Amino acid sequence: MADIQKEFFDQFGEKGKKRSSFFQTQDPREHISFSFDALLLTILLLVMCVVIIYATGVEIGRQAKSPLSRRTEDRPIAKTVEKPVKKFTIQVASYQEKKVAEREVERLRKQGVEAFLITSGKSVALCIGAFETRGSADRAVAELQKRYKDCFVRNR
């Protein structure tokens, strides 16, 4: 029984028979085999190469001179000019049909009046002017009530 298992070990193989290498193999059952240590070392070296290539790319990206990478200290600070906020306007009329409202806006603009439309739901409001304070809008309402009886001050 001990003679049967000897065929699995190289030292008990037939004498004078030379073992073939990978490139000279005739037997399709023979295949490439790596030891665990060699496989682990190969994977470790591959991972290290990928990390080095990635780190090099990141460093090159940091050193690139692009407009987006400039520091904020290098950029000139834009001067901010605050425009006065005109919160109020005068609503002079309200229309159900937008075409009628647009004709009235064109007529007022030809007269040199700052007129515009504000759409709210199904109705369109015809508004005139833009005012910073409610007081200045109230003074303008007094003049407009001659032509538009029901005009009033509203938020823009």
Backbone hydrogen bonds in HBPLUS format (Angstrom, degrees):
<---DONOR---> <-ACCEPTOR-->    atom                        ^
c    i                          cat <-CA-CA->   ^        H-A-AA   ^      H-
h    n   atom  resd res      DA  || num        DHA   H-A  angle D-A-AA Bond
n    s   type  num  typ     dist DA aas  dist angle  dist       angle   num
A0004-ILE N   A0001-MET O   3.33 MM   3  5.54 142.9  2.48 101.6 110.5     1
A0008-PHE N   A0005-GLN O   3.34 MM   3  5.97 167.3  2.36 117.8 121.0     2
A0009-PHE N   A0006-LYS O   3.31 MM   3  5.74 166.9  2.32 115.0 118.8     3
A0013-GLY N   A0010-ASP O   2.99 MM   3  5.14 167.0  2.00 113.4 116.7     4
A0030-GLU N   A0027-ASP O   3.21 MM   3  5.81 160.3  2.25 116.0 121.1     5
A0039-LEU N   A0035-SER O   3.09 MM   4  6.34 162.2  2.12 155.1 159.9     6
A0040-LEU N   A0036-PHE O   2.92 MM   4  6.07 161.7  1.95 151.4 156.5     7
A0041-LEU N   A0037-ASP O   2.95 MM   4  6.09 159.4  2.00 148.2 153.7     8
A0042-THR N   A0038-ALA O   3.01 MM   4  6.16 155.2  2.07 144.6 151.0     9
A0043-ILE N   A0039-LEU O   3.06 MM   4  6.29 163.1  2.09 150.7 154.6    10
A0044-LEU N   A0040-LEU O   2.99 MM   4  6.13 159.8  2.03 148.3 154.2    11
A0045-LEU N   A0041-LEU O   2.98 MM   4  6.17 159.6  2.03 148.5 153.4    12
A0046-LEU N   A0042-THR O   3.04 MM   4  6.22 155.9  2.10 146.9 153.6    13
A0047-VAL N   A0043-ILE O   2.99 MM   4  6.22 161.6  2.02 153.0 157.2    14
A0048-MET N   A0044-LEU O   3.02 MM   4  6.24 158.1  2.07 147.4 153.6    15
A0049-CYS N   A0045-LEU O   3.02 MM   4  6.24 155.2  2.08 146.8 153.0    16
A0050-VAL N   A0046-LEU O   3.09 MM   4  6.38 157.5  2.14 149.4 154.9    17
A0051-VAL N   A0047-VAL O   3.02 MM   4  6.27 159.0  2.07 151.2 156.6    18
A0052-ILE N   A0048-MET O   3.00 MM   4  6.20 161.0  2.04 150.7 155.5    19
A0053-ILE N   A0049-CYS O   3.01 MM   4  6.19 162.3  2.04 150.0 154.6    20
A0054-TYR N   A0050-VAL O   2.98 MM   4  6.13 161.0  2.02 148.3 153.7    21
A0055-ALA N   A0051-VAL O   2.93 MM   4  6.08 166.0  1.95 152.2 155.9    22
A0056-THR N   A0052-ILE O   3.01 MM   4  6.12 154.6  2.07 145.9 152.7    23
A0057-GLY N   A0053-ILE O   3.10 MM   4  6.32 155.2  2.16 145.7 151.9    24
A0058-VAL N   A0054-TYR O   2.99 MM   4  6.31 154.0  2.06 151.3 158.5    25
A0059-GLU N   A0055-ALA O   3.04 MM   4  6.24 160.4  2.07 147.8 152.7    26
A0060-ILE N   A0056-THR O   3.01 MM   4  6.24 157.6  2.06 148.4 154.4    27
A0061-GLY N   A0057-GLY O   2.96 MM   4  6.13 151.6  2.05 142.5 150.5    28
A0062-ARG N   A0058-VAL O   2.99 MM   4  6.30 144.3  2.12 145.7 155.1    29
A0063-GLN N   A0059-GLU O   3.20 MM   4  6.44 148.6  2.30 144.6 152.0    30
A0069-SER N   A0066-SER O   3.06 MM   3  5.36 140.7  2.22 106.5 117.3    31
A0074-ASP N   A0071-ARG O   3.22 MM   3  5.52 140.0  2.39 102.1 111.9    32
A0075-ARG N   A0072-THR O   3.30 MM   3  5.27 140.5  2.47  95.4 105.8    33
A0156-ARG N   A0087-LYS O   2.71 MM  69  5.36 154.6  1.77 152.6 149.1    34
A0088-PHE N   A0131-PHE O   3.00 MM  43  4.97 171.3  2.00 157.2 154.6    35
A0131-PHE N   A0088-PHE O   2.72 MM  43  4.97 162.7  1.75 145.8 149.2    36
A0089-THR N   A0154-ARG O   2.93 MM  65  5.57 159.3  1.97 162.9 167.5    37
A0154-ARG N   A0089-THR O   2.88 MM  65  5.57 167.0  1.89 158.9 160.9    38
A0090-ILE N   A0128-ILE O   3.21 MM  38  5.30 156.9  2.27 142.0 148.1    39
A0128-ILE N   A0090-ILE O   2.81 MM  38  5.30 153.7  1.88 147.5 155.8    40
A0091-GLN N   A0152-PHE O   2.85 MM  61  5.55 149.5  1.95 173.9 170.9    41
A0152-PHE N   A0091-GLN O   3.03 MM  61  5.55 150.1  2.12 143.8 152.3    42
A0092-VAL N   A0126-LEU O   2.88 MM  34  5.85 156.7  1.93 160.7 168.6    43
A0126-LEU N   A0093-ALA O   2.82 MM  33  5.19 166.5  1.84 143.1 147.9    44
A0095-TYR N   A0124-VAL O   2.78 MM  29  5.16 166.9  1.79 151.8 155.8    45
A0124-VAL N   A0095-TYR O   2.77 MM  29  5.16 161.5  1.80 155.5 161.4    46
A0101-ALA N   A0097-GLU O   3.43 MM   4  6.74 159.5  2.48 144.2 149.6    47
A0102-GLU N   A0098-LYS O   2.88 MM   4  6.13 154.3  1.95 151.6 158.7    48
A0103-ARG N   A0099-LYS O   3.07 MM   4  6.32 151.1  2.16 143.7 150.6    49
A0104-GLU N   A0100-VAL O   3.18 MM   4  6.48 154.3  2.25 144.8 151.3    50
A0105-VAL N   A0101-ALA O   2.98 MM   4  6.29 151.7  2.07 147.4 155.4    51
A0106-GLU N   A0102-GLU O   3.01 MM   4  6.26 161.1  2.05 148.6 152.7    52
A0107-ARG N   A0103-ARG O   3.02 MM   4  6.26 156.5  2.08 146.0 152.3    53
A0108-LEU N   A0104-GLU O   2.99 MM   4  6.23 158.1  2.04 148.0 153.3    54
A0109-ARG N   A0105-VAL O   2.90 MM   4  6.11 157.0  1.96 152.4 159.0    55
A0110-LYS N   A0106-GLU O   3.05 MM   4  6.24 149.3  2.15 145.7 153.0    56
A0111-GLN N   A0108-LEU O   3.05 MM   3  5.11 131.8  2.29  96.5 109.8    57
A0113-VAL N   A0108-LEU O   3.05 MM   5  5.40 164.3  2.07 145.7 142.3    58
A0112-GLY N   A0109-ARG O   2.93 MM   3  4.91 154.9  2.00 100.8 108.7    59
A0129-GLY N   A0114-GLU O   2.84 MM  15  5.29 162.2  1.87 155.6 161.7    60
A0116-PHE N   A0127-CYS O   2.98 MM  11  5.46 156.4  2.04 149.5 154.4    61
A0127-CYS N   A0116-PHE O   2.88 MM  11  5.46 177.2  1.88 173.2 172.3    62
A0118-ILE N   A0125-ALA O   2.87 MM   7  5.05 153.3  1.94 143.6 151.9    63
A0125-ALA N   A0118-ILE O   2.81 MM   7  5.05 177.3  1.81 149.1 148.3    64
A0120-SER N   A0123-SER O   2.98 MM   3  5.59 175.4  1.98 163.2 164.2    65
A0123-SER N   A0120-SER O   3.23 MM   3  5.59 143.2  2.37 138.2 132.0    66
A0137-ALA N   A0133-THR O   3.33 MM   4  6.60 151.5  2.42 139.4 147.1    67
A0138-ASP N   A0134-ARG O   2.84 MM   4  6.10 149.5  1.93 148.6 157.2    68
A0139-ARG N   A0135-GLY O   3.12 MM   4  6.41 151.4  2.20 147.8 154.0    69
A0140-ALA N   A0136-SER O   3.33 MM   4  6.56 150.1  2.42 137.3 144.4    70
A0141-VAL N   A0137-ALA O   3.03 MM   4  6.31 141.2  2.18 143.7 154.6    71
A0142-ALA N   A0138-ASP O   3.38 MM   4  6.68 147.9  2.49 144.3 150.0    72
A0144-LEU N   A0140-ALA O   3.13 MM   4  6.41 155.7  2.19 147.6 154.7    73
A0145-GLN N   A0141-VAL O   2.98 MM   4  6.03 135.3  2.18 154.2 162.7    74
A0147-ARG N   A0144-LEU O   3.10 MM   3  5.68 132.9  2.34 112.9 122.3    75
A0148-TYR N   A0144-LEU O   2.82 MM   4  5.88 173.5  1.82 168.0 166.0    76
